[in-house]
Amino acid sequence: MRSYADLFRTREFTPLFLSSAFQTAASTLGGLALGTLVYRATDSPLLSAVSMFGPQLAQVVGATTLLSAADRLPRARRPRASRAPSRSARRRWRRPACRWGRSSRWSSSSA
């Protein structure tokens, strides 16, 4: 892709870009409307700013702290039932060899 025109000619990218742009615009307009309502009701610029940018700020702070904690904490072990069986367990549960095809006990030619 050499230009944005080539990028927008890609069938899969155009709807993805447009939906992302509309979502961003809707979120921005919703934040502005909420900030305006809060400012009219309280005459407080601080509460207006917190109501406008609170969700984005919470997302940034939460992502920063939780993702760094996920990198630093050890991984939890999976429950025993969902783990793959060990070699000794696989040996214990191995099916016995089946020799029915060679046996004359159930074959139709033994009658």
Rosetta constraint file for C-alpha pairs under 8 A:
AtomPair CA 1 CA 6 HARMONIC 5.85 0.50
AtomPair CA 1 CA 7 HARMONIC 6.23 0.50
AtomPair CA 2 CA 6 HARMONIC 6.66 0.50
AtomPair CA 3 CA 7 HARMONIC 6.53 0.50
AtomPair CA 4 CA 8 HARMONIC 6.12 0.50
AtomPair CA 5 CA 9 HARMONIC 6.29 0.50
AtomPair CA 6 CA 10 HARMONIC 6.82 0.50
AtomPair CA 7 CA 13 HARMONIC 7.05 0.50
AtomPair CA 7 CA 14 HARMONIC 7.96 0.50
AtomPair CA 8 CA 13 HARMONIC 6.43 0.50
AtomPair CA 8 CA 14 HARMONIC 5.43 0.50
AtomPair CA 9 CA 13 HARMONIC 7.97 0.50
AtomPair CA 9 CA 14 HARMONIC 7.35 0.50
AtomPair CA 10 CA 14 HARMONIC 6.68 0.50
AtomPair CA 11 CA 15 HARMONIC 7.66 0.50
AtomPair CA 12 CA 16 HARMONIC 6.78 0.50
AtomPair CA 13 CA 17 HARMONIC 6.02 0.50
AtomPair CA 14 CA 18 HARMONIC 6.10 0.50
AtomPair CA 15 CA 19 HARMONIC 5.98 0.50
AtomPair CA 16 CA 20 HARMONIC 6.20 0.50
AtomPair CA 17 CA 21 HARMONIC 6.09 0.50
AtomPair CA 18 CA 22 HARMONIC 6.11 0.50
AtomPair CA 19 CA 23 HARMONIC 6.08 0.50
AtomPair CA 20 CA 24 HARMONIC 6.20 0.50
AtomPair CA 21 CA 25 HARMONIC 6.17 0.50
AtomPair CA 22 CA 26 HARMONIC 6.02 0.50
AtomPair CA 23 CA 27 HARMONIC 6.11 0.50
AtomPair CA 24 CA 28 HARMONIC 6.15 0.50
AtomPair CA 25 CA 29 HARMONIC 6.15 0.50
AtomPair CA 26 CA 30 HARMONIC 6.01 0.50
AtomPair CA 27 CA 31 HARMONIC 6.15 0.50
AtomPair CA 28 CA 32 HARMONIC 6.23 0.50
AtomPair CA 29 CA 33 HARMONIC 6.09 0.50
AtomPair CA 30 CA 34 HARMONIC 6.10 0.50
AtomPair CA 31 CA 35 HARMONIC 6.01 0.50
AtomPair CA 31 CA 51 HARMONIC 7.39 0.50
AtomPair CA 31 CA 52 HARMONIC 4.65 0.50
AtomPair CA 31 CA 53 HARMONIC 7.12 0.50
AtomPair CA 32 CA 36 HARMONIC 6.08 0.50
AtomPair CA 32 CA 52 HARMONIC 6.29 0.50
AtomPair CA 33 CA 37 HARMONIC 6.24 0.50
AtomPair CA 34 CA 38 HARMONIC 6.14 0.50
AtomPair CA 34 CA 48 HARMONIC 7.84 0.50
AtomPair CA 34 CA 51 HARMONIC 6.69 0.50
AtomPair CA 34 CA 52 HARMONIC 6.36 0.50
AtomPair CA 35 CA 39 HARMONIC 6.04 0.50
AtomPair CA 35 CA 48 HARMONIC 4.67 0.50
AtomPair CA 35 CA 49 HARMONIC 6.55 0.50
AtomPair CA 35 CA 51 HARMONIC 5.81 0.50
AtomPair CA 35 CA 52 HARMONIC 4.99 0.50
AtomPair CA 36 CA 40 HARMONIC 6.18 0.50
AtomPair CA 36 CA 48 HARMONIC 7.04 0.50
AtomPair CA 37 CA 41 HARMONIC 6.18 0.50
AtomPair CA 38 CA 42 HARMONIC 5.97 0.50
AtomPair CA 38 CA 43 HARMONIC 7.65 0.50
AtomPair CA 38 CA 44 HARMONIC 7.83 0.50
AtomPair CA 38 CA 47 HARMONIC 6.96 0.50
AtomPair CA 38 CA 48 HARMONIC 5.40 0.50
AtomPair CA 38 CA 51 HARMONIC 7.35 0.50
AtomPair CA 39 CA 43 HARMONIC 4.83 0.50
AtomPair CA 39 CA 44 HARMONIC 5.67 0.50
AtomPair CA 39 CA 45 HARMONIC 6.37 0.50
AtomPair CA 39 CA 47 HARMONIC 7.27 0.50
AtomPair CA 39 CA 48 HARMONIC 5.21 0.50
AtomPair CA 42 CA 47 HARMONIC 7.76 0.50
AtomPair CA 44 CA 48 HARMONIC 6.22 0.50
AtomPair CA 45 CA 49 HARMONIC 6.07 0.50
AtomPair CA 46 CA 50 HARMONIC 6.15 0.50
AtomPair CA 47 CA 51 HARMONIC 6.04 0.50
AtomPair CA 48 CA 52 HARMONIC 6.12 0.50
AtomPair CA 49 CA 53 HARMONIC 5.93 0.50
AtomPair CA 49 CA 54 HARMONIC 7.55 0.50
AtomPair CA 50 CA 54 HARMONIC 4.84 0.50
AtomPair CA 51 CA 55 HARMONIC 7.78 0.50
AtomPair CA 53 CA 57 HARMONIC 6.04 0.50
AtomPair CA 54 CA 58 HARMONIC 5.99 0.50
AtomPair CA 55 CA 59 HARMONIC 6.17 0.50
AtomPair CA 56 CA 60 HARMONIC 6.23 0.50
AtomPair CA 57 CA 61 HARMONIC 6.11 0.50
AtomPair CA 58 CA 62 HARMONIC 5.78 0.50
AtomPair CA 59 CA 63 HARMONIC 5.85 0.50
AtomPair CA 60 CA 64 HARMONIC 6.05 0.50
AtomPair CA 61 CA 65 HARMONIC 6.19 0.50
AtomPair CA 62 CA 66 HARMONIC 5.72 0.50
AtomPair CA 62 CA 67 HARMONIC 7.99 0.50
AtomPair CA 63 CA 67 HARMONIC 5.57 0.50
AtomPair CA 64 CA 68 HARMONIC 6.15 0.50
AtomPair CA 65 CA 69 HARMONIC 6.07 0.50
AtomPair CA 66 CA 70 HARMONIC 6.04 0.50
AtomPair CA 67 CA 71 HARMONIC 6.34 0.50
AtomPair CA 68 CA 72 HARMONIC 6.36 0.50
AtomPair CA 69 CA 73 HARMONIC 5.93 0.50
AtomPair CA 70 CA 74 HARMONIC 7.97 0.50
AtomPair CA 78 CA 82 HARMONIC 6.64 0.50
AtomPair CA 78 CA 83 HARMONIC 6.54 0.50
AtomPair CA 79 CA 83 HARMONIC 6.75 0.50
AtomPair CA 85 CA 89 HARMONIC 5.86 0.50
AtomPair CA 85 CA 90 HARMONIC 6.33 0.50
AtomPair CA 86 CA 90 HARMONIC 6.26 0.50
AtomPair CA 87 CA 91 HARMONIC 6.21 0.50
AtomPair CA 88 CA 92 HARMONIC 6.26 0.50
AtomPair CA 89 CA 93 HARMONIC 6.25 0.50
AtomPair CA 90 CA 94 HARMONIC 6.00 0.50
AtomPair CA 99 CA 103 HARMONIC 6.09 0.50
AtomPair CA 100 CA 105 HARMONIC 7.92 0.50
AtomPair CA 100 CA 106 HARMONIC 7.19 0.50
AtomPair CA 101 CA 107 HARMONIC 7.48 0.50
AtomPair CA 103 CA 107 HARMONIC 6.78 0.50
AtomPair CA 104 CA 109 HARMONIC 7.47 0.50
AtomPair CA 104 CA 110 HARMONIC 5.66 0.50
AtomPair CA 105 CA 110 HARMONIC 7.01 0.50
AtomPair CA 106 CA 110 HARMONIC 7.53 0.50
